[in-house]
Amino acid sequence: QVQLMESGGGLVQPGGSLRLSCAASGSIFSRVTMGWYRQAPGKQREFLAHITSGGSTNYADSVKGRFTISRDNAKNTVYLQMNSLKSEDTAVYYCKAETLPWPTWGQGTQVTVYS
């Protein structure tokens, strides 16, 4: 069983950067696809990026070129580097592990972009 803990959220001005981390417990981390999602107030949770066990990545159009997902299997951690942040990036950010029989979610970390 995998447990996930996000960190790194906070307050940032437009144009700024943050790096989110998601630490996973359990021995299967290196074998599962990991993803980042976010949910803004009053909106549905949306996909941002994922990275496979082999390191292949995919991004939502809304963050392509600004956000970068990476993983360190030795540290059981997945990262989301967020650059050129905009006010519309304000949301709770969640990581997700594609575990079976159902995915595992973290508790979320708040990112607020303010001017």
C-alpha contacts under 8 A as a table, 3 or more apart, distances in Angstrom:
res1	aa1	res2	aa2	distance
1	Q	26	G	6.23
2	V	24	A	6.42
2	V	25	S	5.40
2	V	26	G	5.12
2	V	28	I	7.63
2	V	29	F	7.66
2	V	97	A	7.93
2	V	99	T	7.82
2	V	104	T	6.93
3	Q	24	A	5.57
3	Q	25	S	5.23
3	Q	26	G	7.21
3	Q	104	T	7.17
3	Q	105	W	7.80
3	Q	106	G	7.16
4	L	22	C	6.31
4	L	23	A	5.67
4	L	24	A	4.60
4	L	25	S	6.63
4	L	95	C	7.39
4	L	96	K	7.80
4	L	104	T	7.53
4	L	105	W	6.55
4	L	106	G	4.66
4	L	107	Q	7.55
5	M	22	C	5.33
5	M	23	A	5.24
5	M	24	A	6.56
5	M	106	G	5.44
5	M	107	Q	6.63
5	M	108	G	7.70
6	E	20	L	7.00
6	E	21	S	5.52
6	E	22	C	4.24
6	E	23	A	6.46
6	E	94	Y	7.03
6	E	95	C	6.91
6	E	106	G	6.36
6	E	107	Q	6.97
6	E	108	G	5.95
6	E	109	T	5.99
7	S	20	L	5.78
7	S	21	S	5.25
7	S	22	C	6.39
7	S	109	T	6.06
8	G	18	L	7.09
8	G	19	R	6.00
8	G	20	L	4.52
8	G	21	S	6.08
8	G	109	T	7.25
9	G	18	L	7.17
9	G	19	R	7.65
9	G	20	L	6.24
9	G	109	T	5.34
9	G	110	Q	5.24
9	G	111	V	4.91
9	G	112	T	7.95
10	G	109	T	8.00
10	G	110	Q	6.16
10	G	111	V	5.02
10	G	112	T	6.13
11	L	111	V	6.20
11	L	112	T	4.87
11	L	113	V	5.95
11	L	114	Y	7.19
12	V	16	G	6.00
12	V	17	S	7.22
12	V	18	L	7.68
12	V	85	L	7.98
12	V	111	V	7.81
12	V	112	T	6.33
12	V	113	V	4.96
12	V	114	Y	6.35
13	Q	16	G	5.51
13	Q	85	L	7.55
13	Q	86	K	7.99
13	Q	113	V	5.31
13	Q	114	Y	5.11
13	Q	115	S	5.53
14	P	84	S	6.90
14	P	85	L	5.28
14	P	86	K	4.99
14	P	87	S	6.36
14	P	113	V	5.90
14	P	114	Y	6.37
14	P	115	S	6.29
15	G	83	N	6.99
15	G	84	S	4.13
15	G	85	L	4.87
15	G	86	K	6.43
16	G	83	N	6.16
16	G	84	S	5.52
16	G	85	L	5.48
17	S	81	Q	7.49
17	S	82	M	5.39
17	S	83	N	4.41
17	S	84	S	6.25
17	S	85	L	6.22
18	L	81	Q	6.17
18	L	82	M	5.25
18	L	83	N	6.76
19	R	79	Y	6.79
19	R	80	L	5.58
19	R	81	Q	4.39
19	R	82	M	5.92
20	L	79	Y	5.51
20	L	80	L	5.00
20	L	81	Q	6.41
20	L	82	M	7.87
21	S	77	T	6.65
21	S	78	V	5.87
21	S	79	Y	4.55
21	S	80	L	6.54
22	C	77	T	5.41
22	C	78	V	5.21
22	C	79	Y	6.26
22	C	95	C	6.44
22	C	106	G	7.91
23	A	75	K	7.75
23	A	76	N	5.93
23	A	77	T	4.46
23	A	78	V	6.71
24	A	29	F	6.79
24	A	76	N	5.40
24	A	77	T	6.05
25	S	29	F	7.60
25	S	76	N	7.10
26	G	29	F	6.56
27	S	30	S	7.62
28	I	31	R	5.47
28	I	32	V	6.76
29	F	32	V	5.62
29	F	73	N	6.99
29	F	76	N	5.99
30	S	53	S	5.79
30	S	73	N	5.35
30	S	76	N	7.15
31	R	53	S	5.17
32	V	52	T	6.63
32	V	53	S	5.47
32	V	97	A	6.55
32	V	98	E	5.83
32	V	99	T	6.52
33	T	50	H	6.87
33	T	51	I	5.66
33	T	52	T	4.19
33	T	53	S	5.45
33	T	97	A	6.12
33	T	98	E	5.40
34	M	50	H	5.53
34	M	51	I	5.45
34	M	52	T	6.45
34	M	53	S	7.92
34	M	78	V	7.18
34	M	95	C	7.14
34	M	96	K	5.69
34	M	97	A	4.71
34	M	98	E	6.27
35	G	47	F	7.82
35	G	48	L	7.47
35	G	49	A	5.56
35	G	50	H	3.95
35	G	51	I	6.30
35	G	95	C	5.54
35	G	96	K	5.03
35	G	97	A	6.49
35	G	98	E	7.97
36	W	47	F	6.54
36	W	48	L	5.49
36	W	49	A	5.38
36	W	50	H	6.28
36	W	80	L	7.46
36	W	93	Y	7.01
36	W	94	Y	5.69
36	W	95	C	4.48
36	W	96	K	6.21
37	Y	45	R	6.57
37	Y	46	E	5.44
37	Y	47	F	4.56
37	Y	48	L	5.08
37	Y	49	A	7.15
37	Y	93	Y	5.76
37	Y	94	Y	5.13
37	Y	95	C	6.18
37	Y	96	K	7.57
38	R	45	R	5.45
38	R	46	E	5.46
38	R	47	F	6.80
38	R	48	L	7.13
38	R	91	A	5.95
38	R	92	V	5.44
38	R	93	Y	4.24
38	R	94	Y	5.77
39	Q	43	K	6.25
39	Q	44	Q	5.95
39	Q	45	R	4.28
39	Q	46	E	6.27
39	Q	91	A	5.29
39	Q	92	V	5.32
39	Q	93	Y	6.58
40	A	43	K	5.37
40	A	44	Q	7.29
40	A	45	R	7.36
40	A	90	T	6.53
40	A	91	A	4.21
40	A	92	V	6.33
41	P	91	A	7.02
47	F	60	A	6.57
48	L	59	Y	5.73
48	L	60	A	5.04
48	L	62	S	7.80
48	L	63	V	6.75
49	A	57	T	7.07
49	A	58	N	5.46
49	A	59	Y	4.30
49	A	60	A	6.16
49	A	69	I	6.62
50	H	57	T	5.59
50	H	58	N	5.49
50	H	59	Y	6.78
50	H	69	I	6.94
51	I	54	G	7.82
51	I	55	G	5.61
51	I	56	S	5.41
51	I	57	T	4.43
51	I	58	N	6.73
51	I	69	I	6.81
51	I	70	S	6.95
51	I	71	R	7.64
52	T	55	G	5.07
52	T	56	S	5.25
52	T	57	T	6.58
53	S	56	S	7.56
55	G	70	S	7.71
55	G	71	R	7.72
57	T	69	I	7.29
59	Y	63	V	6.75
59	Y	64	K	5.66
60	A	63	V	5.74
60	A	64	K	6.08
61	D	64	K	5.13
63	V	66	R	5.39
63	V	67	F	5.52
64	K	67	F	6.14
65	G	68	T	7.64
66	R	82	M	6.11
66	R	83	N	5.17
66	R	84	S	6.21
66	R	85	L	7.85
67	F	80	L	6.62
67	F	81	Q	5.46
67	F	82	M	4.49
67	F	83	N	6.08
68	T	79	Y	7.96
68	T	80	L	5.61
68	T	81	Q	5.02
68	T	82	M	6.64
69	I	78	V	7.26
69	I	79	Y	5.60
69	I	80	L	4.60
69	I	81	Q	6.39
70	S	78	V	5.75
70	S	79	Y	5.22
70	S	80	L	6.63
71	R	76	N	7.72
71	R	77	T	5.78
71	R	78	V	4.15
71	R	79	Y	5.95
72	D	75	K	5.45
72	D	76	N	6.06
72	D	77	T	5.40
72	D	78	V	6.28
73	N	76	N	4.73
73	N	77	T	6.41
74	A	77	T	7.89
82	M	85	L	6.69
85	L	89	D	6.42
85	L	113	V	6.89
86	K	89	D	5.38
86	K	90	T	7.62
86	K	113	V	6.25
87	S	90	T	5.74
87	S	112	T	7.51
87	S	113	V	4.85
87	S	114	Y	6.06
87	S	115	S	7.88
88	E	113	V	7.64
89	D	111	V	7.55
89	D	112	T	7.45
89	D	113	V	6.71
90	T	110	Q	7.79
90	T	111	V	5.41
90	T	112	T	4.57
90	T	113	V	5.45
91	A	110	Q	6.05
91	A	111	V	5.55
91	A	112	T	6.62
92	V	108	G	5.83
92	V	109	T	5.38
92	V	110	Q	4.35
92	V	111	V	6.03
93	Y	108	G	5.22
93	Y	109	T	5.24
93	Y	110	Q	6.17
93	Y	111	V	7.00
94	Y	105	W	6.88
94	Y	106	G	5.81
94	Y	107	Q	6.70
94	Y	108	G	4.44
94	Y	109	T	6.64
95	C	105	W	5.96
95	C	106	G	5.55
95	C	108	G	7.20
96	K	103	P	6.74
96	K	104	T	5.58
96	K	105	W	4.57
96	K	106	G	6.47
97	A	103	P	5.64
97	A	104	T	5.07
97	A	105	W	6.52
98	E	102	W	7.27
98	E	103	P	4.74
98	E	104	T	6.65
99	T	102	W	5.78
99	T	103	P	4.71
99	T	104	T	6.24
100	L	103	P	6.25
